[in-house]
Amino acid sequence: MNLFETVKACVPVPDAAKRYGIRADRHGMALCPFHKDRHPSLKLNPVYYYCYGCGATGDVTDFVSRLFSLRPYDAAKKLAEDFGIDPDRQPSRSTPVKHKHPLTAMFREDERYCQRVLCDYLHLLEDWKERYVPKSMEEEPDERFVEACRMKDTVEYLADVLTVGSLEVRIAAVKDLMADGRIGALEERIRKMKNDERGSGINVKKGYEAG
């Protein structure tokens, strides 16, 4: 093994993130250090990371390289030094090793696409629920506030399924979302709503600008 392979075999991404001060929740989600993140959008998997907000992705060496503005080789050396790894020794049997991801490239792409759109929609709903809350009981609620109240829990549930669900459940969820262009239609609707609000002079929050 070379230095890169040894480091990747020995150091899971969540361990590196924790070592360098990035806290993740029980679902492996954290505030992304690579953009101004108000809601946790960085998913820390054992062998790779992915941000649903800014699209940053890669393995543990890429993560440290980007975090500390280091060249990849220097990032690998830093990991080896910080985790006490001897680059000349093979990882022991007890050392975590990288396993091949069980999903096909096409499924991973579809899953990430669904996660990104759902995350974007969730940020939009959160903004609507806060921005358009009725000022009084007599006021007719704005349709966007109604939609936020009706859809927020469902979208949060779907986002959680695609983050922590079993493989079988995630495959079924992605298949359902991709069916008949449903997720694509949602993405287009989100884009149209953002454009309409910008055209109306409404200050669109950066929290859902990624879409």
N, C-alpha and C positions, 0 to 999 in steps of 0.2 A: 504494500500500500504506500502511496505517496502521502505527503502532509495533508492535502485536501481530503483525501479519502479517509484517512485516519481520524481527522477532526470530525468529519460528518458522521462517521460510524460511532464516535464516542460521545458527542454532545448533541442532545436533542434541542431543537429550536426553543421550546419553552424554558429549558434550563438556562440557555444563553440569555434569553430575554430577562429572566428573573435575576440572573447574576448582574446584569447591567441596568437594573432599576425599573424594569417594565413589569407592571403587575397585571396579571390576567385573572378573569373571573373563572368560575367553575366550568364554564363552557369553552375556555381557552380563548376568550375574546379580550382584547386590550385596546387602550387608546393608542392610535398609530403615532409613532414619533416622527414620521416622515411627512406629515402635513398637519394642519390645525384641525385636530379631531375632537369634536364635542361629545360624540357618542362612540363607544368602543366599536371599531370597524376592522381591527386587525385580528385575524384568526391565526393562532399559533398551533400548528400541527407538529408532530415529532420530527418530520423530515423536511417540512417547508412552511413558509408563512405566506399569507395573502391578505392584502388590504382591500376591502370592498369599497373603500372611499377613494383612494388614489391609485389603486391597481398595483402597488409595490408587491413584488413576489420574489421568491428565491429560496435557497437553502440557508443553513446556519452561517456559512462563510459570507454569503451575499448580505445577510442580515447585519452582521458585524461590520462588514465593509461599508455599507450604507450608513449605519448608525454612527460610526466614528470617522467617516470620510477617509478610509484606508484603501490601499490597493488590495485586491483579493488575497495575494500571498501574505501581506502584512496582517490582514484580518485572520487568516488561518494560524499564523504564528502567535498572534495575541490570544486566540482561543486555546492553543496548545499550552501557552504559558499560564493563562488564568485558570485552566482546569487541570494543570499538572500532567499533561499528556506528553509522553516520550514519543516523538515522531518515528523513532527507529524501532519501536516495539509494536507488534501486532495487538489489536484489542483482544482482551481475554474473553472467554465464553460468557462471562457474567456482564460484559459491557454491552449496553444497548447497541444494536446494529440496525442499519437502515434496511427495511423490507420494501420490496416492490409494492407500489400502491396497487390495490386489487382492482381499481377501476380503469376502464379504458380511457384513452386520451379524449375521445369524443364525449364520453359521459362527464369527465371532469370539466370540459369546456362548457357543456350545457349546464352543469350544476353551478359553476361559478357565475355564469350569465344570470341564472335564476336568482342566485343569492344577491348579486349586485342590484338587479332591478327591485327585488323585494326590500332591500336595505334602503334604496333610494325612495321607494314608495312610503316606507315606514317613517323616514325623516320628514317627508312631505305631510303625512298624516299628523305627526307630532306637532308640526308647525301650525297646521290648520286648527288643531284642537286648542291650541293656545291663542292663536291670532284671532279666530272668529267665534270665540266663546260669547254667548249672548250677554249683553250688559245688564239685562233685567229679565224677569220672568215673562213680562209682557212682549218682549221682542221676539219676532219670528226668527228661529235659528237659521243661520246661513247653511246652504246645502253642503258646503265643504266641512263645516263643523259636524253636521249629521253624518257625513261619510266617515270622518275621522273616528267618531264614537262607534260607528257600526263596524268598521273594518280593522281598526288598530290591533285588537286582540288576535284576530285571525291571521293578519300579516306577521305579527310577532311569533305566533305559533309556527307558521310555515318557515320563517327564518330560523327558528330554533331546530325544527326538524332537519333542515338542510345542514345545520351546524353540528348537531350532536346525535341525530337519529341513527339507527342501524342502517347498514348498507341497503338492505331490502326496502326499508321505509323510504330512504332517500331516493332510490331508483324509482319507486312508485310516485313519489312527489314530483320529481323532475319530469317524468313521463306525462303526468297530469298537467303540469304547468306548460309544457311544451306543446301539448295537444292543440291542434287547430289554431296555432299561433297565439294562444292566450297570453303568454308572457311578453311576446312581441307587441301585442296590442296594448298591454299595460304600459310598457316602456314608451310607446308612442303617445299614449294619453298623458303620461307624466311630463313628457317633453312639451306637449301642447299646453298643458296647464301652466308650466313654468313660463313659457313664452307669453301666454295670455296675461299672467300676473306682471311680468316685466313690462309688457305693453301698456298695462294699466298704471304703471308707475309704482307698483308695490315692490318693496325691498325684499327680494328673495333671499332667504337665509342661506349662508354658505354650507350649512349642514347637509343640504341635499343638492348641491351643485354638481356632484360627480356624475350624474346620469346623463 
